[in-house]
Amino acid sequence: MAKRKRQSVQHADASNVSITSTSAEIDTSDLQSNIDDSSRMDISEELSEPHDVHESGDEKDDEDDDESESEDEQPSFIKRQKKSQLSAQDVQIARETAELFKSNIFKLEIDELIKELKLKESHCKLIENSLHRLHDIIQQIPKSKEFALFEAEALFNNSKNKVVIPFPDPKPTSFKSKLQYDVPEFVSLVGSFGMKTAIQQPKGMSVDMALTMPKSLFQPKDYLNYRAIYKRAFYIAYLADHLIQLSKKNHLPIKVSYDYLNGDRLCPTILIESVTPEHPHKDDLIFEKTKMSIRANEE
C-alpha cells in the first residue's frame, strides 16, 4: 500500500509538473501575442505618422551631409598640399634672396621694377613674329658686286626708294677700297627684349637687333681714314634699300629710316617702324599697336 501511495504521489507530482509546464507555455504564448500586437501597433503607428518618414529623410540628409563633409575634406587636403608647396617656394625665394640679393628690400625693389618693365604677352608674340619675318627678308638679300665710291653713289642716286648712303662728315672724296654687301654672318637679338622687358622712351620702345658684317668685306688697313666706317655706311644703305623692296613682297609693311646710336654720327642704324597700309592684306604682319620699333645695328 505504501508503494502504491508513493507511486500515486509521484504521478500527482508529474501531473503538477505537466500542468505547470502547460501553464508556462500558455504564459509564453500570451507574451508572444502581446509582443506581436505591440509590434503591429508600432508598425501601424509608424505608417500612420508622417513625421517618422521625415525623420528617416533627415537621416538621409545627415548621410548626405557626411558625404559632403568628406568631399569638403578632400579639397582642404589639396589646399594643405598647395600651402606646403607655396611654403617650399617661399623658402627657395628666401634662399635666393639671401645668396643673390643679400637684402629683402633690394629683392622687393627688383620685383616691382620688373613688373613695371614687363611687356604684354600679346605684344611680345607679335614682335617675335615680325623679327622672324624680318630675318627671312634679310637672308633673301643677294650678295652685291664690288663698287667703287662713285659707282656706289650713282647706284643710290638712281634708286626708286630715294635711299642715300649715311656717310659721316667729312664725306669721302677719294676711296681706294671697294664697297660691297654680303649676307651677315650673324643676325642676333640684343638688349632687354630677350627678357621680355623694355624701357619707355619719348620716341617709343625699341627692339635692338645686331647684324655682324662678314670679315671678307674688310682689309687689314681699313682702320685708317674712316675706311671701315665708310664700308659700314654703304652696307647699311644697301640693306635699307632692299628691305623696302622685299618687305612689300613678304607682307611686312614697314617704314625704314636712319637713326644714330646715342646721337653718334659715326654709328648710323636702321630704324624699322610698322605702318598700316590703306588696303591691308590678310597676311600683313602689322605691329603698329605695340608702339615699338626695331633697330638694326651693324657690327
Summary of the structure (lengths in Angstrom):
residues: 299
radius of gyration: 48.6
end to end distance: 150.7
largest distance: 174.4
contacts: 711
relative contact order: 0.09
helix: 60%
strand: 13%
